[in-house]
Amino acid sequence: MKLKGKKAIVTGGASGIGKAIAKALAAEGADVALFDLNLDQARKIAELITATGPGRACAIQCDVGFSEPVGKAFLEADRQLGGLDILVNNAGIIRNSPIVDMPEADWDLILRNNLKSVFLCSKEGARRMIAQKRGGRIIAISSIHAVLSEPNCGHYTAAKGGIEAFCRTLATELAPHKITVNFIRPGATFTELTVPMYTDSVKRSLFERVSLKEIAQPEWIAAGAVFLASDDACYMTGQHLTIDGGYVMDGSLPGAKYWEK
């Protein structure tokens, strides 16, 4: 077990990629606190993780976009876990609106939940890791849309780009404490949040664009988080891990033939 004895927090741990990451960390021996607004669902996942082991899990209700509940949630995690070695900033939401029609409230909502939450939780987590003097791992879930446009989601792309810039600076500041900071760029992934978005036309277009012709399962993204949380990634910091089936790298034009006679 790569993470035996480690203590971890996963934000947005009750569903989607966060749920998969929490399960994967526990399967490698970590004890995990799931931060989520949906306490009932988080408890169900925590009970399932504890029942299957080897790591145990607990559920803590938290709105990660505000400092007061974040502070209280970290104190409760201290009580239940007894330390912190791994922080996974996964919580996030998405809305759909052209920039010219975007309500200011939607912009604030997305930036608070997707970006400010990473700042608030990383600050709390880093303080604890520094005090422990045993290093640590901070991981953020970004997106390929930190580097690719996504029409009607300007607030979401801005938040994901901000996560990456923030993580690089945080990695530099925390390096003297042997705390690494990295981020994952998932491509198209099936979760409770995204399934309604993947209409037949979207899936057809994705399968033309994605080299491996698949939409990811959350567990495939979770495997990357386990790697970054483990000693296998001890010499990586301020870096991105892209898990997208070849979406970003593929510059081909589906159906086109160059130099066609």
N, C-alpha and C positions, 0 to 999 in steps of 0.2 A: 504494500500500500504506500503510494507516494506521499500521502498527506497525513499519515498516522499521527495523532496527537495535536494536529493543527486546529486553530479556532478561526472560523470564517463567518463573515456577514455577506449576504447577498440581498441587494435591494430589488424590489419587484420580484421577490422569490416565489410568489404564489402561482405564477402562470408562465407560459411561454418559455423563452430562453432562460429566464431566471430560475424557473422551476427545474429545468433540465440541468442547469449549472449546479444548483443546490444538491440535487440527487447525485451528480457526478462527483462532486467534492466529498460528499459523505461516503460514497462507494469506495473512495480512496483513503478513508479513515478520518476525515475531518469532522469536527462538530460544527454545525451550521446554524446561524440565526437568520431566519427569513424575515426581512422587513417588507411590509406590504400594507396598503390601506384596507384590503379585504382580509380581515383577521380570520374569519371563518374558513376561507379557502386556504389561507396560510397555515392554519392549524391542521387542516386535513393533510396537506403536503408534509408538514413536519411530523405528523403521526406516522405517515407512510414511510418516511425516511428512517425514523427511529425504529420502526418495526422490521425494516429490511436490513438496516445497518450497513457496515459496522459503525459508521459515525452516527451520532444522534443529532436531533434538530429541535429547534424551538421557534415559535412564531411570535413576532412583535409588531403590533400595529404602528405604522409610522407614515406620515405625509412627508416625504423626503425633500419637498420643496421649501420647507420652512425650518428655521434654525431651532426653535424651541422643541418641536416634536423630535427632531433629529437628535438633539442633545439628550433628551429623555430616553429615546430608543437605545442609544449607545450605552447609557448607564445601565439599562435593563440587560443589554447584551453582556456587559461586564459581569453583572451578577450571575447570569445563567451560563456563560461560557468560561469566565475566569481568565480572559485574555483575548488578544486578537493578532492573528498572523496574516490573514487574507481578507481583503475587502474587494468585493465585486460590485461596481456601480452599474447596475443593469436597468434600473427603473426608467421607464419612458413611455410617452404617449404620442399619438400622431393625430393631426387634424388635416382637413382638405380645404384649401382656399387659395385662389389666385392672389398674388401679392397686392394688386391694386384694389382688391375688395376685402382684404384681410382685416378683421376686427382687431383692434389693438389688444383687446382682452385675450384673443387667441394667441397672439404673439407672446404676450406675457406668460400665459399658461404653459405653452410649450417650452419656452426658455427656462422657466422656473422648474418644471418637472424634469426636463431632459438635461439641462446644463447646470443650473444653480445647484441642483441636488448633488451633482458630482463634486462641486466645490465644498458644499456643506459636509457631506459624508467623508470626503477625503481629508478634510481638515480634522475632523474628529478622529478618524482612523489613524492618520499619521501621528497625531499627538500621542496616542496610545502606543503605537509601534516604537516611536522614539523613546518613550519612557521605559519600555520593556528592554531596550537595548539588545534585541535579538533579530533585527531586520524585519522584513515583511514584504508582502506583495499587494499592490493596488492595481486592479484591472478595471477598465471601463469598456462598456459595450458601445462602440461607435456605429458606423454604417458605411457601406460603400458610397452612400450619398453624402458623405463628408467631402468626397472628391468628385462626385458626379451630380449633375443637376437632377432635381426631381420636381417637375412642374406641379404647381399648386401646393407645394410643401416647403416654401421658403423659410418658414420658421423652424421646421424640422432640420433642414440641411444646415441652417445657421447654427443650430444647437450642436449638431454632430461635428461640424467643423470646429466649433468652440471647444468641445470636449478634447479633441486631438491637440489643439494648441495648448490648452491648459495642462494636459497630461505631460507634454514634453517639458514644460517649465517645472512642473511638480517633480518629474523624474530627476531633473538637474538639482533641485533643492534638496531632495531626499537621498540622493546617492551617497553622501557621506555617512548616512545612517544605515546603509545596506538595505534600503527599502526600494524595491524596483517598482516602476510604474509603466504599464503597457496598456494597449487598447486593441480590441478586436473589431474588424470591419466585416460583419456578416453581410452576405448577399441576400437574395430572396429566401425567406425562411417561413415555413408553415408554423404559425402560432395562433392563439385565440384572437390576437389583435389583427393579424394580417390575412387570415383565411377569407374574410368577406371581400378583401381587396383583389384577390386572385380570381377574377372572372375568367371565363373561357378565353376571351380575347387576350387578356393579360397573360395567361399561361401560354397561349400560342406564341405570343411575342417573346416571352421569356425563353422558351425552348429554342427559338431561333437565335437568341443572343447568348445564352449560357452554354458554354462549351460542353459541359457534362450532361446537359439536357435534363436536369433535375432541379427541383426546388428543395432546399435543404430542410432536414429535420432539426429540431432544436438540439438534439443530442450531438449532432455534428459540430455545432458551435460550442457546446459545453466541453467537448474534448479539447478544444483550443484553450479554454479557460483553465482546465486542469493542468495542461502543459505550462502555461504562464504562471500558475500558482506553485508549481513544483520546483525542485532543485534543478531540473533539466533546463530551466530558463534562467538560471542564476546570473548569467552574463548578458542578459537582455534588459534594457531599460529605455524608455522613451520611444518604443517601437510599435509598429502596427502589425497585426496578424490578420491577413485577409482570407476569409473563408467564404468563397462566393462561387465555386464551380467554374471559375474562369470568366466570370461576367466582365470584370474590369479590364482584364488583359486582352480580351478578344476584340481585335479591330477589324475583323472580316465583315463583309457585306453579304448577308445570307442570300443565296440564290444568284449572286453576281459572279461573272467570269471575267477576269482581267484578260486583256489582249485577245478578246474573242474575234475570230475572223468571220 
